[in-house]
Amino acid sequence: MSSELKLTNLKHASSSSNNLVLGSDGNVSITNTLSAGTLSGELLGVTNASDASAGNVGEFVEANATGQTISTTTENMMTLALTAGDWDLFASSQFNGATATYMTIVLTTTSKGTTGDQGKTKQTVDLNSGTGLGQGFLRIRVNVNSGTTYYLTGSVNSGSGTWYNGYMGARRVR
């Protein structure tokens, strides 16, 4: 695989105020750390199926649960620890309602939390009057300046024999 990089307006190594420097040997070096906004235009994505390293844009973390039981008492279905940063966080769950008629899921920073903004961090889903499956999906922006754990909590309104499958994922967006 070959790559091409076009460099313009390079200064000789005697100038220390530039980020890219053309040395007398013809090699290019970086003398200062490049920061966001230093480069402009389109950003080339990876094509080698690699993952972004921790702390970098594109970092992805996830958790899942399969065949877990749930009741009328709100429980932590899954947890996901996020480091400081700006994240796109999403969660989905599939319930088999058995005799329950609806389920409630909440994305929260509170263990076994039950409160949230309906439609944003909280969703109540009809389980077809206890005869079928229900699926919920939540997606929010999380911007935190220190490590924070998010919980997907859930409960059903009645019945027994209810189970769920679930998934949480987050991608660092900047």
Salt bridges, closest charged atoms under 4 A:
GLU59 OE1 - ARG172 NE 3.01
GLU75 OE1 - LYS112 NZ 3.85
ASP86 OD2 - ARG141 NH2 2.94
ASP86 OD2 - ARG174 NE 2.63
ASP88 OD2 - ARG139 NH2 2.37
